[in-house]
Amino acid sequence: MTTAAGAGRPIKPAEGKLGVLLPGMGAVATTFIAGVEAIRKGLSRPIGSLTQMGTVRLGKRTENRCPRIADFVRLASLDDVVFGGWDIYRDNAYEAAKKAGVLSEGHLAALRPFLETVKPWPAVFDPSYVKKLQGESVKKGRNKRDLAEQVSADIEGFKKAHGLARLVMIWCGSTEVYREAAEVHATVEKFERGLEESSQDIPPSMIYAYCAIKAGIPYANGAPNLSADVPALIELARKTGVPIGGKDFKTGQTLMKTILAPGFKARLLGMNGWYSTNILGNRDGEVLDDPESFKTKEVSKLGVLEHILQPHLYPDLYGKIHHVVRINYYPPRGDNKEGWDNIDIFGWMGYPMQIKVDFLCRDSILAAPIVLDLALFLDLASRAGMSGIQEWLSFYFKSPMTAPGLYPEHDLFIQLMKLKNTLRHLKGEELITHLGLEYYD
Ligand SMILES: NC(=O)c1ccc[n+]([C@@H]2O[C@H](COP(=O)([O-])OP(=O)(O)OC[C@H]3O[C@@H](n4cnc5c(N)ncnc54)[C@H](O)[C@@H]3O)[C@@H](O)[C@H]2O)c1
């Protein structure tokens, strides 16, 4: 079944260059940059990217209309994408990618001349928010407002130097320590006073987010720390008409969880417990070895099952789940994480069963296409006049931002349907509900 087509929204064309700003140029960011350049040079294909490889069905199944998403909505071309970013290390994107150890020598050599041109600006950094790292290229300022102004100046300079038409910003920096929203985050006015007074409750990620949103630049947060997910920055995004999204790229183990859990629930199989453990040896793993940064990640990872399984609706099946998540820093594994899951389920008459998943994944390989899709979809949202939290991009996040009082949708398949229906809505196509009765009338 489809619902009535609408008028669609006016969408400004994707003309000119799109600057992608990346606070944090580590494993994920450099794998993203390298991959885009490899695709532009014809060395790779955009595997894992919905904007590049995905299709969207339009109208009835009998109509056989299934264009590529990139042909259906006007997305920026990869040839128009320009990269800029900040890091606490001076390494250019080639050196950073080499240290991250994600890409092969062959890929690195082929992409080296380009990657060497991408050099990070000094970062806004506060070691009390990322305890395992020491900054070597860090901005100094009178107060946090001064630091914000320096970030804004970097953005302006970048825009002029490359003649950019539009910008987006995606936080790919380290996970900051766990903090809940405080008084200084309540309104834009309080936040700006907090910048002036260098409030300890404003971490670096919020300073970058503030600069982006204030300048009309869409912002997404790939890490689990709050960043733009506070009332002040959500309010600012509404005022400046900026689309925002977050938090925490959905890759690896949580991706598997949001694929498997909806299946168990669909068949009403009960669950006693889900034990997840990971070993990883990259810099992200080192940062997450600090209990306070891990706490931010743990909160993000734990929320998923509760929302998918809805124990309040199914107390007999999901009322007593033991859900445990562990991450262990184990350097020999590098960026190639290993995630183990032991799932204790039960079926008819209560008989127990077990499922074991051992996912030998590559974190940054899974995250890079997410960065690309978010950059292009946020740019689309901006050109279509959408502002504030973009729930249709929940598909990409472990802890999707939602309106106050609304629980997040974690089921990957519902998220995908929401995303594609949003694209149909933007273009004035009928929404697809999958009822399908009309084929049998
Ligand atoms: N790879 C994945 O699958 C995945 C999934 C979900 C979330 N994430 C998150 O994405 C982020 C990036 O992951 P990664 O593997 O690239 O980590 P990484 O450690 O390789 O890169 C992070 C970079 O951020 C820099 N940095 C830290 N604080 C900064 C600041 N204030 N300003 C500018 N730069 C700063 C670090 O120096 C580092 O180079 C992490 O927060 C991670 O938790 C990654």
The ligand as an SDF file (V2000), in Angstrom:
LIG
                    3D

 44 48  0  0  0  0  0  0  0  0999 V2000
   34.9630    3.2690   14.2520 N   0  0  0  0  0  0  0  0  0  0  0  0
   33.7620    3.0060   14.6430 C   0  0  0  0  0  0  0  0  0  0  0  0
   33.1890    2.0130   14.2690 O   0  0  0  0  0  0  0  0  0  0  0  0
   33.0580    3.9450   15.5550 C   0  0  0  0  0  0  0  0  0  0  0  0
   31.7390    3.6580   15.8680 C   0  0  0  0  0  0  0  0  0  0  0  0
   31.0490    4.5220   16.7000 C   0  0  0  0  0  0  0  0  0  0  0  0
   31.6720    5.6430   17.1860 C   0  0  0  0  0  0  0  0  0  0  0  0
   32.9650    5.8870   16.9090 N   0  0  0  0  0  0  0  0  0  0  0  0
   33.5660    7.0670   17.4930 C   0  0  0  0  0  0  0  0  0  0  0  0
   34.1290    7.8660   16.4860 O   0  0  0  0  0  0  0  0  0  0  0  0
   35.2110    8.5820   17.0560 C   0  0  0  0  0  0  0  0  0  0  0  0
   36.4230    8.4040   16.1480 C   0  0  0  0  0  0  0  0  0  0  0  0
   36.8480    7.0530   16.1780 O   0  0  0  0  0  0  0  0  0  0  0  0
   38.2920    6.6820   15.6470 P   0  0  0  0  0  0  0  0  0  0  0  0
   38.3810    5.2040   15.6190 O   0  0  0  0  0  0  0  0  0  0  0  0
   38.6060    7.4650   14.4350 O   0  0  0  0  0  0  0  0  0  0  0  0
   39.2010    7.2090   16.8450 O   0  0  0  0  0  0  0  0  0  0  0  0
   40.6840    7.7830   16.7510 P   0  0  0  0  0  0  0  0  0  0  0  0
   41.1840    7.7910   18.1620 O   0  0  0  0  0  0  0  0  0  0  0  0
   41.4850    7.0900   15.7000 O   0  0  0  0  0  0  0  0  0  0  0  0
   40.4580    9.2810   16.2340 O   0  0  0  0  0  0  0  0  0  0  0  0
   39.9550   10.3000   17.0430 C   0  0  0  0  0  0  0  0  0  0  0  0
   40.8070   11.5000   16.8010 C   0  0  0  0  0  0  0  0  0  0  0  0
   40.2360   12.5950   17.5000 O   0  0  0  0  0  0  0  0  0  0  0  0
   41.2890   13.4020   17.9600 C   0  0  0  0  0  0  0  0  0  0  0  0
   40.7560   14.2830   18.9760 N   0  0  0  0  0  0  0  0  0  0  0  0
   40.4400   14.0110   20.2540 C   0  0  0  0  0  0  0  0  0  0  0  0
   39.9320   15.1140   20.8580 N   0  0  0  0  0  0  0  0  0  0  0  0
   39.8960   16.0740   19.9030 C   0  0  0  0  0  0  0  0  0  0  0  0
   39.4710   17.4140   19.9060 C   0  0  0  0  0  0  0  0  0  0  0  0
   38.9790   17.9710   21.0010 N   0  0  0  0  0  0  0  0  0  0  0  0
   39.5640   18.1360   18.7550 N   0  0  0  0  0  0  0  0  0  0  0  0
   40.0680   17.5680   17.6260 C   0  0  0  0  0  0  0  0  0  0  0  0
   40.5060   16.2940   17.5820 N   0  0  0  0  0  0  0  0  0  0  0  0
   40.4130   15.5610   18.7090 C   0  0  0  0  0  0  0  0  0  0  0  0
   42.3300   12.4110   18.4180 C   0  0  0  0  0  0  0  0  0  0  0  0
   43.6060   13.0010   18.4810 O   0  0  0  0  0  0  0  0  0  0  0  0
   42.2310   11.3530   17.3490 C   0  0  0  0  0  0  0  0  0  0  0  0
   43.1480   11.5700   16.2970 O   0  0  0  0  0  0  0  0  0  0  0  0
   35.4180    8.0520   18.4630 C   0  0  0  0  0  0  0  0  0  0  0  0
   34.7540    8.8980   19.3840 O   0  0  0  0  0  0  0  0  0  0  0  0
   34.7010    6.7270   18.4120 C   0  0  0  0  0  0  0  0  0  0  0  0
   34.2340    6.3090   19.6910 O   0  0  0  0  0  0  0  0  0  0  0  0
   33.6770    5.0780   16.0840 C   0  0  0  0  0  0  0  0  0  0  0  0
  1  2  1  0
  2  3  2  0
  2  4  1  0
  4  5  1  0
  4 44  2  0
  5  6  2  0
  6  7  1  0
  7  8  2  0
  8  9  1  0
  8 44  1  0
  9 10  1  0
  9 42  1  0
 10 11  1  0
 11 12  1  0
 11 40  1  0
 12 13  1  0
 13 14  1  0
 14 15  2  0
 14 16  1  0
 14 17  1  0
 17 18  1  0
 18 19  2  0
 18 20  1  0
 18 21  1  0
 21 22  1  0
 22 23  1  0
 23 24  1  0
 23 38  1  0
 24 25  1  0
 25 26  1  0
 25 36  1  0
 26 27  1  0
 26 35  1  0
 27 28  2  0
 28 29  1  0
 29 30  1  0
 29 35  2  0
 30 31  1  0
 30 32  2  0
 32 33  1  0
 33 34  2  0
 34 35  1  0
 36 37  1  0
 36 38  1  0
 38 39  1  0
 40 41  1  0
 40 42  1  0
 42 43  1  0
M  CHG  2   8   1  16  -1
M  END
$$$$
